[in-house]
Amino acid sequence: MAGKCPDYINDLSDYLDGGVSPELCAEIEAHLGECRECRIMVDTLRQTVTLCRAGAEEPLPQALENKLKSLLRQRWEKKFSK
């Protein structure tokens, strides 16, 4: 990414949801017209949102859920239990 890319990264989700000002929307769209990397990022984020909205919630197998919770708990305690 180049130049102004970092300025727009935090606003991309709001941009896709239509939650940015018209001025910022125009800036982002102008930037997307010039920046291939940001276009790819926006297209990927858009596809991710579409897939998440279309997907059905699937429960995890109990053993996997337990393992995941245990790992998260261990990392949390390691980081914050000082």
Beta strands, then each sheet from edge to edge (+ up, - down):
end
